[in-house]
Amino acid sequence: MLEKISHWDRQLFIFLNSFHSDFMDPIMFQLTQTLPWVPLYILLSYLIWKTYGINSWWVFVAVGLTILLADKTTSAIMKPYFERLRPCHDPALEGVVHNFGRCGGMYGFASSHAANSFGIATIMSLALSHRYFTVRWLFIWAIFFSYTRIYLGVHYPGDVIMGGLVGILSGLIAFYSLKTLDQKVNKNKNGK
């Protein structure tokens, strides 16, 4: 069964990775970096501050915890454990993979980019969508951001899907843990 899933994953990768152009290659490479998204992160930080004010500390800590959990789970645990070669390092795909830019480390399961982006989308949706419904569109951003990894030839779709699930779970854990802590802190302040 795992062999069949791996075969489908490889075939889907080959199909998705084949949609590339000389014009789009450098654009997709830049869009998979952090720098182009700094204005988005600044806007989200502003919305957190505007929503929670002086009490926004717990949301910022939860964002940091989300990224820490997502990144460490994928990079420090999953990649060394599963040792699944990235498509651009896989000898069976030599000459088939369109790889633009750096290939990255040897192993790719699961995608840290996907984990971090879906983690951010999750925590922002939980923290802000009650006031700013459009924040939920961050999941579209996370899908696109994750797709750039397939386009560039550094991750299989399965790497991205599992990374996204790790990110969502990390966001849920961080949000509800820090929200509970904040409620206890406020309860103790008000009880004194």
C-alpha positions as CSV (number, residue, x, y, z in Angstrom):
1,M,0.0,0.0,0.0
2,L,2.8,2.4,0.9
3,E,4.5,1.6,-2.4
4,K,1.3,2.5,-4.3
5,I,0.9,5.8,-2.4
6,S,4.6,6.6,-3.1
7,H,4.1,5.8,-6.8
8,W,1.0,8.1,-7.0
9,D,2.9,10.8,-5.1
10,R,5.8,10.6,-7.6
11,Q,3.5,10.6,-10.6
12,L,1.6,13.7,-9.3
13,F,4.9,15.4,-8.6
14,I,6.1,14.8,-12.2
15,F,2.8,16.2,-13.5
16,L,2.8,19.3,-11.3
17,N,6.6,19.9,-11.7
18,S,6.2,19.9,-15.5
19,F,4.3,23.2,-15.5
20,H,7.2,25.6,-15.5
21,S,8.6,28.4,-17.6
22,D,11.8,30.4,-17.8
23,F,9.8,33.5,-17.0
24,M,8.1,32.0,-13.9
25,D,11.2,30.2,-12.5
26,P,12.9,33.2,-10.8
27,I,9.5,34.5,-9.6
28,M,8.5,31.3,-8.0
29,F,12.0,31.0,-6.4
30,Q,11.6,34.5,-4.9
31,L,8.1,33.7,-3.7
32,T,9.3,30.7,-1.7
33,Q,11.6,32.9,0.3
34,T,10.8,34.9,3.5
35,L,11.6,38.4,2.3
36,P,8.7,39.0,-0.2
37,W,6.2,38.1,2.6
38,V,7.6,40.5,5.2
39,P,4.8,43.1,4.5
40,L,2.2,40.3,5.1
41,Y,3.8,39.4,8.4
42,I,3.9,43.1,9.4
43,L,0.2,43.5,8.6
44,L,-0.7,40.4,10.6
45,S,1.4,41.7,13.5
46,Y,-0.5,45.0,13.3
47,L,-3.9,43.1,13.3
48,I,-2.9,41.1,16.3
49,W,-1.9,44.3,18.2
50,K,-5.1,46.1,17.1
51,T,-7.2,43.1,18.2
52,Y,-5.6,42.3,21.5
53,G,-3.7,45.4,22.5
54,I,-1.5,45.1,25.5
55,N,-2.8,41.5,26.0
56,S,-1.4,40.4,22.6
57,W,1.7,38.9,24.1
58,W,0.2,35.4,24.2
59,V,-0.7,35.5,20.5
60,F,2.8,36.5,19.5
61,V,4.2,33.7,21.8
62,A,1.8,31.3,20.2
63,V,3.0,32.2,16.7
64,G,6.6,31.6,17.8
65,L,5.6,28.3,19.4
66,T,3.7,27.3,16.2
67,I,6.8,27.9,14.0
68,L,9.1,26.2,16.5
69,L,6.9,23.1,16.8
70,A,6.2,22.9,13.0
71,D,9.8,23.5,12.0
72,K,11.4,21.2,14.6
73,T,8.9,18.4,14.0
74,T,9.6,18.4,10.2
75,S,13.3,19.2,10.2
76,A,14.7,17.6,13.4
77,I,12.4,14.6,13.7
78,M,10.7,13.6,10.4
79,K,13.4,14.3,7.8
80,P,16.1,12.4,9.6
81,Y,13.7,9.6,10.6
82,F,12.1,8.9,7.3
83,E,15.1,9.8,5.1
84,R,13.0,10.3,2.0
85,L,15.1,11.8,-0.7
86,R,14.0,15.1,-2.2
87,P,12.9,14.7,-5.8
88,C,15.9,16.8,-6.9
89,H,18.3,14.4,-5.1
90,D,16.5,11.2,-6.3
91,P,18.6,9.4,-8.9
92,A,15.5,7.7,-10.3
93,L,14.2,11.2,-11.3
94,E,17.5,12.5,-12.8
95,G,16.7,14.3,-16.0
96,V,13.0,14.4,-15.2
97,V,12.9,16.9,-12.3
98,H,12.8,20.6,-13.1
99,N,14.8,22.1,-10.3
100,F,15.4,25.8,-10.1
101,G,17.6,27.3,-7.4
102,R,19.0,25.3,-4.5
103,C,17.9,21.7,-4.0
104,G,18.3,22.0,-0.2
105,G,19.1,19.2,2.2
106,M,19.1,15.5,1.2
107,Y,15.7,14.7,2.7
108,G,12.3,16.3,2.2
109,F,9.6,14.4,4.1
110,A,7.9,16.5,5.5
111,S,8.1,20.1,4.1
112,S,9.1,22.7,6.6
113,H,7.9,25.5,4.3
114,A,4.4,23.8,4.2
115,A,4.4,23.2,8.0
116,N,5.3,26.8,8.8
117,S,2.9,28.4,6.3
118,F,0.0,26.2,7.4
119,G,0.9,26.8,11.0
120,I,0.8,30.6,10.5
121,A,-2.5,30.3,8.6
122,T,-4.0,28.2,11.4
123,I,-2.9,30.4,14.3
124,M,-3.9,33.6,12.5
125,S,-7.3,32.2,11.6
126,L,-7.9,31.1,15.2
127,A,-6.7,34.4,16.6
128,L,-8.1,36.9,14.2
129,S,-10.9,35.5,12.0
130,H,-13.6,36.4,14.6
131,R,-12.8,40.0,13.8
132,Y,-11.2,39.8,10.3
133,F,-12.9,37.0,8.4
134,T,-10.6,37.5,5.4
135,V,-7.7,36.2,7.4
136,R,-8.9,32.7,6.5
137,W,-7.7,33.4,3.0
138,L,-4.2,32.8,4.4
139,F,-4.9,29.1,3.7
140,I,-4.9,30.0,0.0
141,W,-1.5,31.6,0.6
142,A,-0.2,28.5,2.4
143,I,-1.3,26.3,-0.4
144,F,0.4,28.5,-3.0
145,F,3.5,28.9,-0.8
146,S,3.7,25.1,-0.4
147,Y,3.1,24.6,-4.2
148,T,6.2,26.6,-4.9
149,R,8.2,23.8,-3.3
150,I,6.8,21.3,-5.9
151,Y,7.3,23.8,-8.7
152,L,10.9,24.2,-7.8
153,G,11.5,20.4,-7.6
154,V,12.4,20.2,-4.0
155,H,9.3,18.4,-2.5
156,Y,6.8,15.8,-3.5
157,P,3.1,16.6,-3.0
158,G,3.1,14.1,-0.1
159,D,5.9,16.1,1.6
160,V,3.8,19.2,1.3
161,I,0.5,17.6,2.5
162,M,2.2,16.1,5.6
163,G,4.0,19.3,6.3
164,G,0.7,21.2,6.1
165,L,-0.9,18.8,8.6
166,V,2.0,19.2,11.0
167,G,1.6,23.0,10.7
168,I,-2.1,22.9,11.3
169,L,-1.6,20.6,14.4
170,S,1.2,22.9,15.6
171,G,-1.0,25.9,15.3
172,L,-3.9,24.3,17.2
173,I,-1.6,23.1,20.0
174,A,0.1,26.5,20.4
175,F,-3.1,28.6,20.2
176,Y,-5.1,26.6,22.7
177,S,-2.1,26.2,25.1
178,L,-1.3,29.9,25.1
179,K,-4.9,31.0,25.2
180,T,-5.4,28.8,28.3
181,L,-2.3,30.2,29.9
182,D,-3.5,33.8,29.2
183,Q,-6.9,33.0,30.7
184,K,-5.2,31.7,33.9
185,V,-3.0,34.7,34.1
186,N,-6.0,37.1,33.7
187,K,-8.0,35.1,36.2
188,N,-5.1,35.4,38.7
189,K,-4.8,39.1,38.1
190,N,-8.5,39.7,38.5
191,G,-8.7,37.4,41.6
192,K,-6.1,39.5,43.5
